[in-house]
């Protein structure tokens, strides 16, 4: 969308949209991942149990377990060494023995991606949403240079974490 990557003064561009509209657009990707995971999980449990009530109830527990996992990451209950990246995830997927397990892993990955993307960390969509909220409170946009530096620092932190997690994944595969 025009104005989403670089600011644009053109009428109808993302940059010219009001803040709630920009937040909705940015949040849409992560929310679609979460909604897909919820629907997939309900279908999976309904197929296995043949009971939609159990499926909906179980999905509630699924969502709570994801939330608890995120809380553990930020409260120190989970170590960075416990995180798994694409290499580790592919190993888990390769070990699935049936379609139900495969789709369960798909729901878990989709939910995790959606929630992670909405965390208020600068290069992620949640970070962008946080910036929009700050702009709404200040009633003026952040300086573009400051925002770019903030995004770059966050990106470097994420890349460093990704490399670390990838090395841990490879180490687990080799042991």
C-alpha positions in Angstrom: 0.0 0.0 0.0 1.4 3.4 -0.9 2.9 5.1 2.1 3.3 1.9 4.2 7.0 1.5 3.7 8.0 5.2 3.2 5.9 8.2 4.2 3.8 9.6 1.4 1.8 12.8 1.3 -0.4 11.5 -1.5 -4.1 11.4 -0.7 -5.4 7.9 0.0 -1.9 6.6 1.0 -1.3 4.6 4.2 0.6 7.6 5.7 -2.5 9.8 5.3 -4.9 7.3 6.9 -6.0 8.0 10.5 -4.2 6.2 13.2 -7.0 3.7 14.0 -7.1 2.7 10.4 -3.3 2.3 10.2 -3.4 0.2 13.4 -6.1 -2.0 11.9 -4.2 -2.5 8.7 -0.9 -3.4 10.5 -2.7 -5.7 13.0 -4.5 -7.6 10.3 -1.7 -9.9 9.4 -1.1 -11.2 12.9 -4.8 -11.4 13.6 -5.4 -13.5 10.5 -2.7 -16.0 11.7 -4.4 -16.2 15.1 -7.9 -16.6 13.7 -6.7 -19.3 11.3 -5.0 -21.1 14.2 -8.2 -21.0 16.3 -10.4 -22.2 13.5 -8.0 -25.0 12.6 -7.7 -26.1 16.2 -11.5 -26.1 16.7 -11.8 -28.3 13.5 -9.1 -30.7 14.6 -10.5 -31.2 18.1 -14.0 -31.5 16.7 -12.8 -34.2 14.3 -11.0 -36.1 17.0 -13.7 -35.8 19.8 -16.8 -35.5 17.5 -18.0 -32.9 20.0 -18.0 -29.2 19.1 -18.5 -28.1 22.7 -15.3 -30.0 23.7 -13.6 -28.5 20.7 -14.4 -24.9 21.7 -13.5 -25.5 25.3 -10.2 -27.2 24.3 -9.5 -24.2 22.0 -9.8 -21.9 25.0 -7.2 -23.9 26.8 -5.0 -23.9 23.7 -5.2 -20.0 23.6 -4.4 -19.8 27.4 -1.4 -22.1 27.0 0.0 -19.8 24.3 -0.6 -16.8 26.5 1.1 -18.6 29.5 4.1 -19.5 27.3 4.6 -15.9 26.3 4.4 -14.8 29.9 7.0 -17.4 30.8 9.4 -16.0 28.1 9.1 -12.5 29.6 9.2 -13.5 33.2 12.3 -15.8 32.8 10.4 -19.0 33.2 11.7 -20.1 29.7 15.3 -19.7 28.6 16.4 -18.4 25.2 17.9 -21.9 24.8 14.3 -23.3 24.9 13.3 -21.3 21.9 13.0 -23.1 18.5 13.5 -21.5 15.1 12.7 -22.8 11.6 15.3 -25.6 11.8 13.9 -27.0 15.0 10.3 -26.5 13.8 11.1 -28.4 10.6 12.5 -31.3 12.7 9.3 -31.4 14.8 7.1 -31.3 11.6 9.2 -34.1 10.1 8.6 -36.3 13.1 4.8 -36.0 12.9 3.2 -39.3 12.3 -0.2 -38.4 11.0 -2.3 -35.6 9.5 -3.9 -34.6 12.9 -0.4 -34.1 14.4 0.7 -32.2 11.3 -2.3 -29.8 11.4 -1.9 -29.4 15.2 1.7 -28.2 14.6 0.4 -26.0 11.8 -2.1 -24.4 14.2 0.5 -24.0 16.9 3.0 -22.3 14.4 0.3 -20.0 13.0 -0.8 -18.9 16.5 2.8 -18.4 17.6 3.6 -16.3 14.5 0.5 -14.2 14.9 1.1 -13.5 18.6 4.8 -12.9 18.1 4.2 -10.5 15.3 1.9 -8.5 17.5 4.4 -8.1 20.3 5.3 -4.4 20.9 8.8 -4.7 19.6 10.0 -2.2 17.0 10.5 -4.2 13.8 7.4 -6.3 14.4 3.9 -5.2 13.6 3.2 -4.8 17.3 6.1 -2.4 17.5 4.6 -0.4 14.6 1.3 -0.3 16.4 3.0 0.9 19.6 4.6 3.7 17.6 1.2 4.7 16.2 -0.2 4.7 19.8 2.7 7.0 20.9 2.0 9.2 17.9 -1.7 9.4 18.9 -0.8 10.4 22.4 1.8 13.0 21.3 -0.5 14.1 18.5 2.4 14.2 16.0 4.5 11.6 14.3 7.9 10.5 15.5 10.8 11.9 13.5 11.3 9.6 10.6 15.0 9.3 11.4 14.4 8.3 15.0 11.8 5.7 13.9 14.2 4.2 11.4 16.9 3.9 14.0 14.5 2.3 16.4 13.5 -0.2 13.7 17.1 -0.9 12.9 18.1 -1.6 16.5 15.1 -3.9 16.9 15.9 -5.6 13.6 19.5 -6.2 14.7 18.3 -7.7 18.0 15.9 -10.0 16.1 18.6 -11.1 13.7 21.0 -11.8 16.5 18.3 -13.8 18.4 17.5 -15.7 15.1 21.1 -16.7 14.6 21.5 -17.8 18.2 18.3 -19.9 18.0 19.4 -21.4 14.7 22.7 -22.4 16.2 20.9 -24.0 19.2 18.5 -25.8 16.7 21.5 -27.2 14.8 23.2 -28.2 18.1 20.0 -30.1 19.2 20.0 -31.9 15.9 23.6 -33.0 16.2 23.2 -34.3 19.8 
